Amino acid sequence: MTIKQELSNLIKEAILKLPLKEQDVPEIIIEKPRHKTHGDFATNAAFLLAKKLRASPYQISNKIVELLPTDSFVLEKVEIAGGGFINLFLTPSRFHQVLPQIEAEDTLFGTSKTKEGRVLVEFVSANPTGPLHIGHGRGAVYGDCLANIMTAVGYQVEREYYINDVGNQMQSLGRSLLIRYKQLQGDNVPLPENAYQGAYLIQLAKTLPAGAEDKGLDFFVQLAKEEILKEIRDDLARLGVKFNRWFSEESLYASGRVDETIRLLKQKSYAYEKDDAWWLASSGFGDDKDRVLVRETNVPTYLAGDIAYHRDKYDRGCDLLIDIWGADHHGYVDRMKAACAALDHNPDSLVILLYQLVNLLRDGKQVNMSTREGEFVTLKEVVDEVGPDAARFFFLMRDHNSHLDFDLELAKRHSTDNPVYYVQYAHARICSILREAAARKIEPLPAKKCQLNLLTVDNELEILTELAALPDDIINCANTFQVHHLTLYLQDLAALFHHYYNHNRIISQDRPLSLARLAMVNSIRIVIRNVLHLLGISAPEKM
């Protein structure tokens, strides 16, 4: 049980003595105040009860405080502030107890079983028409870490890449490769402006034998798709991103699922015919207008395929669908939620998360991301230059709703200016301390056998508070889909540790104090490692 859950239970038990029926008790919200003087935690429970109890929040908060246990192991003192907010100050002993908990749970500390259900996270899903760029990298790392976090709180999670391998883009890709091949054979064929311009197709064309043009356009389409997908898989694997399933859009058409889905929408009267086309009545489900499902040429739109794909996800028994898209898909959100509602699914069971663009910098100066010839800075180039650990950390440093500045030189720097280096160095420094203790023949005791009450300096209590917060912070990340909070958490914890290390002797002549401090820094090591692993980043023992 997390500290927030403990406090929530204490507040709820007091409220039920008011008296109040359990069904009338609102969800107890426990939050960390901005200022330490306002307590370790605070709750606005009295405000939520004011209407039901017909009393002022201040009166209710006084009643709640009177009914809280006076001999609680958890609470040191309670104050009322701001007309009814209840500020909660925890005993040092409660924070000390987090150390034995961390040691006992080890790699599982921070995880919980607070959630249940099957979640499918679909991310990246870049068209297989060229290499991944840095923007795709941000979506890839965000989706991968979010899947890790959702797993950590109890969900059954699957990761999926949707391959958009149907439509004009694939035909254009095949024609572009065919033209590049003919040019290499000495045929003076111009490449149209709307063709794929990148040099990657020239490299692929060089691998083809003479006479390949006789195989027809489909051969070039399939070859280009397969080779580009292989490169995409390799680039993502280098970044530590893997999927449970690569789902082909083409398979939806081949199996008849797209036609079947359109027929279903017609049967439900959510699709109608107008101007020789078929339209989805999406405006009836919150979209700003109806959308074309089947063109007048009798060719389904991309929307039709996407609806069939989401129907397939639901049919597989998924309870929550999370789609992670680039910000340029903003206009697609309402129509997809409308489609889910038309399929009799709660639109809230589809969560669409949009991530913003990445600005690539070098020593603070903008890097040109692309050229007129169709070349651009690829994800592979970035990962090769800075390494997967730095790439992942930098991709996760900002809220996915915000633009991200990615400085290549900073990401490579082996100094405390580099946030990922700063965090990893904290882990490596603790490993060094533990090796030094072993060299001095000091065998650390289990935390439960240490005199943890000796950990009383302010910086120690700050560290213990930060360690204790992790399980609740991970739950909050899962609830809000805000992965970047964990990079901030690591930077804060690393800063607390480095400051502590620079001002306190961990191994000293005072053996009981040394053992208590070794137990504390070992718990810091475990927590840093656990969070880094959630982010898909290594925790080096030496640097």
N, C-alpha and C positions, 0 to 999 in steps of 0.2 A: 504494500500500500504506500502510495506517495504521501509526502507531507501535506500537499493540498487536499488529498482525499481524507487524511486524518482530520485536518481542520474543518473540512466540510462536514464530516460526520459529527464532530463536536458541536458545531453550530446548529446542525439539524436536530440533534438530540435536545438541545436547549430550546429550540423553537417548538418542538412537539410538546413541551411542558407548559406552553403559554396559556391555555392548551390550543392546539390546532391539529386538524386531521392531516394525516400524512399526504393525502392527495392534494391538499391545499398549500403544501410547502413548495415554494418555487425552487428551481435549481440554485444551489448555493454556489456563488461565484467567489473564488478566492484569488486575489491578484497580489503581485508584488508592487508595493508603492514606489513612486519615483524617488522619494527621499527616505533614507534609512531611519530618520527620526520619526517617521510615521509607522514604524514597525517592520517586522520581517515580511508580514502579509497583512492584507486588509480585506474586508468584505462589505458589500453594500446591501446585505440581506435585509436590513431594517427598512430600507427604501422600497424594496420589492413587496414587503408585507403591509405597508402603510394603508393601502386601500382596503385590503381584506380585514385588517384589525381595527380600522377606523381610529387610528392614533398616529401621532407624528413619528417620523423615523427616529428622532432623538429619544422619545419615550420607549419605543420598541427596543432600540439598541440597549438602553439601560436594563430593560427586563431580560434581554438575552444574556448580557454580561453577568447579571445576578445569578442566572441559571447555569452558567458554565462551571465545570468542576474546579474547585479551588486547589485540589491536590494533583492536578494534571502533570504528568511527566513531560507533556508537550509545551504547555503555556507557562511562561514566566510572569507576564503581566498582560493586561488588556486595557486599551484606552478608547474613549469615544471622541470622535473629531468630526468636523465638517457637518454638524447638524444630524449625525446619525451613522457615519462610517465607523466601523469597529476595527481598530488597529490591533494586530496580534503580534506579540513579541514572544519568540520561542526560547526555551531554555537551552543553554549551551549543551546540556546532556543530550538533548534531542538531536542536535547537529552532530555531536560526537558519534552517535549511533549509526550514522551513515557509513562510517569507515568499515565496521564489521560487515555491514550489508554489501558494500561494494566488493570486499574481499570474497564473501560467500558466493555472490552472484557472478563475479568475474566478467566473462565475456557477455553475459546476459544483463549486466546492470544497465539500466536505461530502457530496456524493453519491458513490455507489459502485455497483458491479454485483455485490454479494455475494449477492443473492437472485434467484430466478427463479420463474416461475409466474404464473398468472392469479388475481388477487384481486378479489373483489366486496365492496365495502363498502356495506352498506345502513344508512341512518341517517335520522333525523327520523321519516319514515313516520307523521306525526301524522294522526289521522282527519280527513277534510275536512269537519268539522262546525263549525269556528269558527277564529278567528285563532290564530296561534302565540303562545304565551306565553314567558316568559323561560327556563323549563325546556327547552322545545324548542330555544331558542337555544343553550344549553350543548351539547346533543347534536349540533346542526348544526355548530357550530364544531369540536367535538372530532372528529366524523366526517370533516369536510373536511380538517383538519390531519393526521389519521392517514392519510388517503388520500395526501396530499402526501408524507408521510414514507415510506410504503410504496413510492411511486413513486421517491423519491430513492435507495432502496437497491436498486432494480433490478426490482421487481415490475411486471407489467402490471396496472394498477388501473382498475376501473370503479366509478363512484358511482351508487347507485340509491336511489330513493324509492319505497316500496311504498304504494300508495293503497288504504286499507281502505274500499272503496266498495260493500260488500255487507253486508246484514243489517239488523237492527232499527234501528240507529243512523241509517242513511240514510233509512229510512221516517219515523222520528221527526223528522229534520231537515226533510224535505219537508213534513210535517204542521205543524211549527212555523212554517215560512215561509208556508204557506197560511193559518194562523190569523192571523198578523200582517197578511197581505194583507187578509183579511176585516175585521179590526178597523179598518184604515185606510179600508175602504169603508163603515164605519158599522155593521157587523154586531157585535153584542155577544156575541162568542164568547170564553169564558175560555181562557187558555193553561194547560194542565195543568202540575202541578209537575214532572213528569218530562220536559217539553219543553225545548228549547233556549231559554234566557231572554235571551241577549245582544242588545244594541241593534243589532248588525250585521245581524240579520235584518229589523229594522224599516227600516233604511236600504235594504236590498235590495228589500223589499216596495214601497217608495215609487217604485221605478223601473218597476213593472209597470203596464200599461194596464188599463183597466176591462174586465171580462169574462174576466180571466186564469184565474179559478177553473174555467171551462169546459174548460180544457186537461187537467184531471185531476191526480192526485197525482204521477204520474211526471214530469210537466213541472216541478213544484216541486222534486222530488228532484234532477233533473238540473241545473236552474238553480242551486240552492243549491250543489251540489257544484262546478260549473264556476266560479262566482264566487268561492267560498272558496278553491279551488285556485289561481285566478289571484292572489288576494291572498297566498297562501302562497308562490307562486313569486316574486312581487315582493318580499316581505319577506326571503326568503332571498337573492335577488340583491343587495338592498341591503347585506346582510351579507357579500357576496362568496362565497356558497355556490351552486354549480351542480351539476347532475346529468347523467350521460350518458343516464339513462333514468328515466322515470316509469312504473312498472309497476302496472297496474290489477288489483286482485283480481278485479273483475268479468270481466276477460278470461279468467281461469283457468276460470271457470264456463262462459262462452260457448263456449270452445274444447273443453270436455269434459275438460280436464286434471284437474279435481278428481275426477270420476267415475272416470277412468282410473287415477288414483293409488290410490283406494280399492279398485278391482278388483285392482290389483297387490298391495296389502297382503293382500287376501283370498287371492289365489293363493299367496302366500308363507307363508300360515297365520299371519300376524302380526296379522290382524284376525279377530275372532270375534263371534258373535251372542249376546246375552244381554239379557233383559228387553225384547225387541222393538227393541233398539238394537244398533249395531255398535261394537265397542270395539277400540282399539289395544292390543296386548299390550306396552305400554311398560315394565311392571315387569320384563320379561325383559331389558331393556337399560339398567337402572340407575335408572329412574324409581321413585318410591315407591309408585305404583299405576298400574293401567291407566286409559286415558282414552277418553272417548266420541268416536267419529269421526262417526257418523250417529245422530241422535236417533230416538226411537220414531216421530216424525212424518215420518221419512224425509228430514229436512233435515240436511245436513252441518253440523258444528260449525266454529267458527273454526279449530280445530286442523287439520281436514281441508284447509282452504284453505291454511294455512301450510305443511303438509307438501307439498302440490302445488307451492307456490311455491318451496320449497327444492329440490325435485326438478328444477324447471325451471332453477334456477341451476346445479345440477350438470350437467344436460344441455347447458348452454351451454359446458361445458368449463372451468368454474372449479375451481381447485385448492384455494383457501382462501376460505371464506365468513366474513365478519365482519359480525355484526349488532350495532348499537348501540341499546340500549333504555334507557328510564327504569327506575329502581330498582324501581318497582312491578311490573315484569314478572319479578321474581326467581323466582317459582314456575313460570315457563314454561320455564326453561332446561333442566332435566333431560328434560322431555318432548320438546323439540325435538331434543336430542342423541340421545335414544332413537329418534325417528323417522328421523333420518339413518342410524343404525345399522341400522334395519329396512330401509332402502333400499340397504343394502350399501355405505355410505360410512363411512369412519373418522370417528367422532364428534369426534375432535380436529381434523378439517378444518373444523368449524364452531366459530368463536370468538364467544361472546356476551359483550359488554361492557356493563355496567350503569353508568349515571352517576347520581350522587346529586342531591338537590334544590338549588335556588339560593335563598338568603336575600337578599332585596332590602333594602338599607339606604340611608338618606340621612343623611350625616354621622354614621354609626354607629348611627342609630336605625332600628328595623324599619319597613318600609313595608308597609301592608296590601295584600296581593296580589290580593284578590278581594272581591266584595260579594255580598249575598244575591240581588241581581238578576241574577247571572250574569256581571257585568262583572269583568274582571281586567286586571292590567298586561300589555299585549301586548308582544311582541318589538319590534314597530315603534316603539312609544312609547320603549322603552329605547334603541334604536339612533338614533332621531331626537334624543334628548336628549344622548347621550354620543358619538355617532359610531361608525362601524363598526370603526375601528382599536382604540379603547379597549374596545369591547364584546368584540371577539375576544380581546384580550390578557387581560382580566379573566376571561372564560370559561375560559381555559386556564391560569390561575395555580395551580390546585390539581389534585391527582390526581383523576381522574374518579370514584374510589371514595369520595371525601370530599365532605362538604357544602361548598358554596361561598358565601361572603359577597361580595355584589356591591354596593359602595357607589357610588351614582350621583354624588354630589358629588366623591368622590375621583377617579373616572374622568374627570371634566371638568376637574379642576384642572391648570393649567399651572405645575406646580412639580415639584421632584425627589421630592416625596412620592408622586406618581403614577408607578407603575412603567413604564407604556408611554411617558409623556412622558420619563422619565429615560433610557430606552433610545433613543428616537428623537432626543433631544437630543444623545446621544453621537455618533450618525451625522451629524447636522447640524453639530455642532461640528467634526468631522473635515473635513467638506466645506469649512467656513470656513477651517480651517488650510491646506488645499490651495489654496484661492483666494488666501489671503494669500501663500503661497509663490510662486504665479504672479505676483502683483502685485509681488513683490520680485525678479522675474526669476530665481527659483530653479526650474530645471526638474528635477523628481524623476527620478532614475535608476531603471532596472529593479532590483529587489531583488537579482538575481544579480550586479549590477555594483557594489553598495554594499559598504562595509566593515562587514558585519553583526557582525563580532567586537567592534565598538565597543559593541554593545548588551549591557552587562554588569551594570547595576544590578539589584538584586533585583526591583523592580517590572517591569522590562522582561522578565526571565526568567519571571516569573509570567504576564505577558500572552502571551508566546510559548507557554508551556505550555498556557494556556487555548485559544489558537487551534488548536494542534496536536490538541487533544482532540476537536474538533468532529466529524470523520468517525466516530470510534468512538462518540461520544454519540448521533449520529443512528441508527447501527446498533442501539444499545442501546434507543432509543425504539421502533424497529420491532419488536425482539424482545419487548419488554415491554408494548407498546401504551401507554406512559406519555408522552404528549405534553407534559405540564407541565414536564418536565425542560428543554425548550428555552426556556421563559420564565425559568426559574431561571438557565440558562446565559447568556442575554442580560443579565439583571440583574447577574450576577457580572462579566461582561466589561465592561459599562458602568461598573460601580463601579471596576474596575481602571483603566480608561482615565481616568475623571474624576479619580481620585486621582493618576495619573501626570501628567496635564495640569496639575494644581494644584501640583505639586512639581518639575516639570522643564521646561526650555525646549526645545521641539521644534525651532524655528528659531533658530539662534544664529550667532555668528561662526565657529564650528567647522564648516566646510562638510561634511567627511566624516561627522561625527556627525549633522549636520542631515539629510543625505541618508538615512542609515541609519534615523533616527527617522521621517522622512517615509514611508519604505518600510513601516515597522512600522505607523504609524497608518493608512496606506492599506489595509493588510491587515485591520486592525480594522474599517475601514469596509466592506470587501467581506464580511467574515464577518457583521457585524451585519445588513447588507442581505440576505444570503442567508438567514439564519435568520428574519428578519422576513417575507420572502417565503414561506418554508415555512409560516409561521403565517398567511399571508394578510393581512399588515399592511404598510402603506406605509413606505418609508424616506425621509423628507423631507430635502432638502438644505439647507433654510433653515427656521428656526422663530423 
